[in-house]
Amino acid sequence: MDIDINDKEFGLFQRLIYNESGINLTPAKKELLKSRLMKRLRGRSLTSFKEYYQYVTEEDTTGEELVSMLDCISTNLTEFFREAAHFDYLSEKVLPVVMENKRKKQEKKIRIWCAGCSTGEEPYSIAIILAECIERLCDLDIKILATDLSTRVLKKATQGRYSKDRLKGIPLQILNTYFEKETCNFKEHYQIKDFLRNMIVFRRLNLTDATFPFKGQFDFIFCRNVMIYFDKQTQTELVNKFYKHLASDGHLFIGHSESLASTDSKFRYVQPTVYQK
Ligand SMILES: C[S@@+](CC[C@H](N)C(=O)[O-])C[C@H]1O[C@@H](n2cnc3c(N)ncnc32)[C@H](O)[C@@H]1O
């Protein structure tokens, strides 16, 4: 049975989703919203979007349905070494300077934040670059904080297990060094090795929260292909929070179709999609 969503119902969800996640659904996304939420309605045997809205906002006092609803709404497209130029920039320009500064200050701590990490390909790519560039990883205290709004993607990310088709184009040397090959029901899977997985902490975090619970500052931040779903005001607020939580001279990497040009921030432009505090 198909259930239609009228403009009034769409407006209710539009506001709820904006308030809870910053995701800005334009009227053109009405059919997308409908198709993504349909299985939530069916799962609860509900016959209208109005009933589902009431369930999410009033009847479900646990807040769990809201989390599941946001899981359905978010777009989680990602891949290993997506936007490869960023990883070259990281290994050639950022890491040598970070390492030299740490050496001078005799500091062992390196802190990285991957915000909007989806199913984990991005933070694992960062971890691989660190492992490739830093000779004695074990002498350092490296942590990558990888956060997302969606609990569904975080579960997958924490497992660190990917089917062969997710790893297309990754050089064999990288596969052999950082993944364990497993065969199950004639299908090949690749499991991220523990030493790499242990560098990453996965957490649920909403980037539209007014404040973030971090004490220290990050050496660099990746937040790519997330702000594209936010309006200008939400983008500006987020970018200013990134600024606050970055160490001086720390870099911010954003997605290929994003820019800080129209946000009001103190970041210095380095090159398209790369900024510095
Ligand atoms: C398109 S994916 C980008 C993944 C990865 N950064 C990349 O570029 O490959 C966008 C991610 O942002 C997350 N996201 C959307 N709104 C968010 C919010 N308010 N707080 C945290 N994460 C959010 C989504 O759940 C999704 O996993």
The ligand as an SDF file (V2000), in Angstrom:
LIG
                    3D

 27 29  0  0  0  0  0  0  0  0999 V2000
   27.7750   11.9720    2.4080 C   0  0  0  0  0  0  0  0  0  0  0  0
   28.3290   11.3890    3.9540 S   0  0  0  0  0  0  0  0  0  0  0  0
   30.0260   11.9060    3.8920 C   0  0  0  0  0  0  0  0  0  0  0  0
   30.9700   10.8530    4.4280 C   0  0  0  0  0  0  0  0  0  0  0  0
   32.4420   11.2120    4.3690 C   0  0  0  0  0  0  0  0  0  0  0  0
   32.7280   12.3830    5.1560 N   0  0  0  0  0  0  0  0  0  0  0  0
   32.9150   11.3910    2.9580 C   0  0  0  0  0  0  0  0  0  0  0  0
   33.1000   12.5310    2.5040 O   0  0  0  0  0  0  0  0  0  0  0  0
   33.0980   10.3930    2.2580 O   0  0  0  0  0  0  0  0  0  0  0  0
   27.5880   12.5690    5.1040 C   0  0  0  0  0  0  0  0  0  0  0  0
   27.5720   12.0660    6.5160 C   0  0  0  0  0  0  0  0  0  0  0  0
   27.2300   13.1580    7.3740 O   0  0  0  0  0  0  0  0  0  0  0  0
   26.4210   12.6690    8.4180 C   0  0  0  0  0  0  0  0  0  0  0  0
   25.6520   13.7770    9.0240 N   0  0  0  0  0  0  0  0  0  0  0  0
   24.6170   14.4730    8.4940 C   0  0  0  0  0  0  0  0  0  0  0  0
   24.1470   15.3870    9.3570 N   0  0  0  0  0  0  0  0  0  0  0  0
   24.9090   15.2690   10.4780 C   0  0  0  0  0  0  0  0  0  0  0  0
   24.9110   15.9410   11.7400 C   0  0  0  0  0  0  0  0  0  0  0  0
   24.0470   16.9110   12.0320 N   0  0  0  0  0  0  0  0  0  0  0  0
   25.8340   15.5560   12.6630 N   0  0  0  0  0  0  0  0  0  0  0  0
   26.7200   14.5740   12.3670 C   0  0  0  0  0  0  0  0  0  0  0  0
   26.7840   13.9060   11.2030 N   0  0  0  0  0  0  0  0  0  0  0  0
   25.8770   14.2510   10.2560 C   0  0  0  0  0  0  0  0  0  0  0  0
   25.5530   11.6220    7.7450 C   0  0  0  0  0  0  0  0  0  0  0  0
   25.0010   10.6990    8.6630 O   0  0  0  0  0  0  0  0  0  0  0  0
   26.5280   10.9850    6.7560 C   0  0  0  0  0  0  0  0  0  0  0  0
   27.1080    9.8200    7.2640 O   0  0  0  0  0  0  0  0  0  0  0  0
  1  2  1  0
  2  3  1  0
  2 10  1  0
  3  4  1  0
  4  5  1  0
  5  6  1  0
  5  7  1  0
  7  8  2  0
  7  9  1  0
 10 11  1  0
 11 12  1  0
 11 26  1  0
 12 13  1  0
 13 14  1  0
 13 24  1  0
 14 15  1  0
 14 23  1  0
 15 16  2  0
 16 17  1  0
 17 18  1  0
 17 23  2  0
 18 19  1  0
 18 20  2  0
 20 21  1  0
 21 22  2  0
 22 23  1  0
 24 25  1  0
 24 26  1  0
 26 27  1  0
M  CHG  2   2   1   9  -1
M  END
$$$$
